[in-house]
Amino acid sequence: MAGSRTAAVVFLFLAASVSLCTAVSVDYDGRALVIDGKRRVLVSGSIHYPRSTPDMWPDLIKKSKDGGLDIIETYVFWDMHEPVRGQYDFTERKDLVKFVKLVAEAGLYLHLRIGPYVCAEWNYGGFPLWLHFVPGIQLRTDNDVYKAEMQRFTAKIVGMMKQNNLYASQGGPIVLSQIENEYGNIDWQYGSSAKPYIDWAAQMATSMNTGVPWVMCQQNNAPDPMINTCNGFYCDQFTPNSPSKPKFWTELWSGWFSAWGNPVPYRPVEDVAFAAARFYQNNGTLLNYYMYHGGTNFARTSGGPFITTSYDYDSPIDEYGLLRQPKWGHLKDLHKAIKLCEEAMVSTVGNTTSLGQNLEVTVYKAESGECAAFLANFDWQLDATVTFNGNSYDLPAWSVSILPDCKNVVYNTAKVNAITALTKFVPQTSQSGSNSSVVSLSSWSWFKEPVGISLDNEAFVLPGLVEQINTTADKSDFLWYSMSIDLNANDPLLKEGSQILLHLDSVGHGLYAFVNGDLAGSGKGSSSNNKFSMDVPMNLEPGNNTIDLLCLTVGLSNYGAFFDTYTAGIGGPVQFKGLANGSTIDLSPQQWTYQVGLKGEQLGLSNGVSGQWDSQPALPKNSPLTWYKTTFSAPAGNSPVAIDFTGMGKGHAWVNGHGIGRYWPANVAPSNGNCADTCNYRGSYSNNKCLKGCGKPTQQQYHVPRSWLKPTGNTLVVLEEIGGDPTMISFATRELGLLCGKVSENYPAPLDLWDSNYLTRVTKPTLLLECPSPSQVIKRLQFVSFGNPHGGCGGYTHGRCRSNRARRVIHRACTGKTKCSIDVTVENLGDPNCGNVTKSLAVEAFCG
C-alpha cells in the first residue's frame, strides 16, 4: 500500500482464541494502522490490570470483545513493579504478562502504554517514590540521571514482552506501544530541555526494536516515526503532525474521575457516541475509550491528591465488572455500524460538505463502489431534516447518523436502542438468615493508636518544620509533628483574657491536632486546593502541655509540570495567637519530634494477625485513631461484594490483609451543587456538566473482590482516623435491578437484527429485552406503554395517549423468556391514537 513502510510483524487472529505462533506485518500509513498489509478501522478500550484482580480479567476482556473492541489498552505502572530499585514484582494484580496473554487468548490486540509516567489519577503518576531521591535527578526532562532510569525500566518491560513472545512481531497481541504521556500539555514549562528530551525518548523507544509502531499522546512535535495522538472529550478536529501519520485518539474520556468532597461526574452515552462518531466521520481510524473499565484504586494507589478509591469513571463496564447499560450496549451498536463502513473508510479519505448551518455530510466512496456516509447535526438545540442523495433524513440535535451504504441509516447516536439496566447495592444478612449484618458485630476487637510519639527508636528531633513527602518517602500517609511546652501559672499563655489559638498555615493534605492527648481540631484540603490553614482552640494548663499534630496525605500528585516536587505536611508558620497583649508566638523554628507512620502500621495490624488487640471492657465508639477488627462470612452467591462504611468517618480498610483502600464517608459533597438524575447530552461536555450525589458522601460503598474472600472466617481490619461506630458497617452485593427499554417508531432497527449483507435488512424499529444471565428469565413486567410515555427507567409514566393492547403483546412475547424482541409498530402493538406524535414503546421488567 502506498506510503506504508516495511515492518516484519505479525499476528494470527482467530475468532475464539489466539495461537501465538505466526507473524504478519504491523505498520501504519497516513490513513490507518496496517495489519498484515490491510488498513484497519479499530476500536480500543482501557482496562488497567492493577485496578481489578486476575480472576476478574477474563470476564472483563470477554465483555470488551462482546462490546465490539478490537484492542485492550493499558498503562504499565512502574511503582507497582519496582517498589524498591532493582527489586521487581509481577505477581497477582501486577502480573502484566498474564494480563497480556489473556487478551491474546480472547482474540484481541493490545496497546501497551509503557510511559513510564502514566498520570492516570494514580499515586505519584505511576513513578516509584525512590526515583525522587536518586542523586542529581530531575524527572521528565533532559536529565541524564532520569533518562538512564527511564530507559532501564522501559527496557525491562520490553524485554519481558519479548521473552514471552508478546509483540506482534513475534506472533503476540501487542500492536502498539506508547512512550511518555501528555508531555505536550506542559512541556513549555521545561523550557529548552523539553524538545531534546522528547527527541531522546522517541529514539530510545524505537531503538528497542519491538517491530510495532510507537505513539506519543498530546505531543504535537513528536518526531518521526512516532505517531502523535489526541486525548480529550472530543478529538474530531485533531490533525496529526504529518500527512504520513494516521489520526488516532488514545483517550476518549467516557466519563470522569471522582474526588473526595465533590459530586460524582457522569457522561451521557449519547454524547460519548456523538464524540466517537464525529471522530470516525472526520477521518479517524483508531479510537480508545478511557476508561472502558475503570476499576478500583486499591490500598494507597489513588493519586490526585483527593482521588477517591473508586475509579469507576462512568465507564461502559462498571467498577464491579457489570455492564453499565445503556452505555455498553449503545456503544456496541456504534462499533457494529462503524465496522459496516470499514471497507469504504480505509480505501479513501472522507469528503465533507455542508448541508446547512451546523449540518454536515461526510462521504467515503471507494473506486470499487463501496460507499459510507455520516450525517452530522452539531447544533446544541435544533433538530433538523436534511436531504442527501435525494432522500430525506431526520437528524436530532447533537447527533450523527451512520449510513454504511450511503442510503440507509443503521445508527443514530441520539437514538438509544440498547436496554437500560439499573444496578443497586443489596444489603446482605448472615448466611444463617438472621437480620444481623454479615459482619459479626459481637466479636469486634480494637487497638487504640497512641497519640504522639510511640516508636521511640524511630523518632527523630529536628529544629523547624519538615516537608512530609521527603520525610516519609510515602511509606505511610502519616507523619507526627510533636512538641511539649512547660508553663508556669504566670505565663502569658495562661493570663486571664487570653484566648489562645494554635494557628497552622500551609497544611497539606489533612491534619488532626491533639492537645494534651485530646483531639482539639482537624482540617483538610480539597482536590482543587490541597493546602489549607486552620485555627485550633487551645486548652492549656500549668505544667507540661503536649501538642501532637498528625499530618496526612491523601494520595500524591499525579499531574502537572514538576508535580514530583509538590509538597505536603505543615509548611508553616505554626503560631500561638490570641494572647491578651495581642502578640503571637512562632513555634515553627522550635525543636519538633517526628515519627513516620503509626504504631499499628509497624505492628502489622492490617493483616489481623497481631496479638495486640483488646476486647474488653467495652467497644470504643466515636474514638479517633482506633483500629478495629472483626470476622465475617462472605455473602452467598457470586455477585460482586462491597463494604458500606456508613457510620464511619475516614480511614483505611483491609480484608484478609488486602488493602481495600481509603474510605471517607464523612467527606460530603456540597448540597447546593448542580446535580440531577438526568443530564442534557446536547452541547459540549465538561467534567462539571453532569453531576450526581450532591449532599451525599462522594463514595459510600467500597469494592471487595470475590477472590479475596473465603466462605467463612474472613478478617476485616479498619483504621478509623476521625471516630465512628464500626457496628454500623455493613456488606452489600451489587445486583441488577430493573431492566428497561424505550424505542420510538422512527428509530433504526437494532443492529443485531441487520443482515450481514447490509443492503438487505430488517427496517422495523424493534425493542429488545435480554436478562443479564442465560439462567434468568423475565419474571414480571412493571410498566408497559405504547404511545407517548414520559420519564426514564424506573420512573416511566403514561402519557396522554397509549395503546390498550401493548401490555398483552409484551407479556405474551417476553414473560418466562431469557430474551425477547417486539416490533415497535401500530400493527403489532395497537393504535394509541396519538395523532401525529411520534409513538414510543417503554417497558420496565424484572428478571429472576
Secondary structure, 3 states (H helix, E strand, C coil): CCCCCCCCCCCCCCCCCCCCCCCCCEEECCCCEEECCEEECEEEEEECHHHCCCCCHHHHHHHHHHCCCCEEEEECCHHHHCCECCECCCCHHHCHHHHHHHHHHCCCEEEEEEECCCCCCEHHHHCCHHHHHCCCCCCCCCCHHHHHHHHHHHHHHHHHHHHCCCEHHHCCCEEEEEECCCHHHCHHHHHHHHHHHHHHHHHHHHCCCCCCCEEEECCCCCCCCCEEEEEECCCCCCCCCCCCCCCEEEEEECCCCCECCCCEECCCHHHHHHHHHHHHHCCCCEEEEEEEECCECCCCCECECCECCECCCCCCECCCCCECECHHHHHHHHHHHHHHCHHHHHHCCCEEEEEECCEEEEEEECCCCCEEEEEEECCCCCCEEEEECCEEEEECCCEEEEECCCCCCCEECCCCCCCEEEEEEEECECCCCCCCECECHHHCEEEECCCCCCCCCCCEEEECCCCHHHHHCCCCCEEEEEEEEEECCCCHHHCCCCCCEEEEEEEECEEEEEECCEEEEEEECCCCCCCEEEEEECCCCCEEEEEEEEEECCCCECCCCCHHHCCCEECCCEEEECCCCCCCEECCCCEEEEEECCHHHHCCHHHCCCCCCECCCCCCCCCCCEEEEEEECCCCCCCCEEEECCCCCCEEEEECCEEEEEECCCCECCCCCCECCCCCCCCCCCCCCCEECCCCECCCEEEECHHHCCCCCEEEEEEECCCCCHHHCEEEEEEEEEEEEEEECCCCCCHHHCCCCCCCCCCCCEEEEECCCCCCCEEEEEEEEEECCECCCCCCECCCCECCCHHHHHHHHHCCCCEEEEECCHHHHCCCCCCCCCCEEEEEEEEC
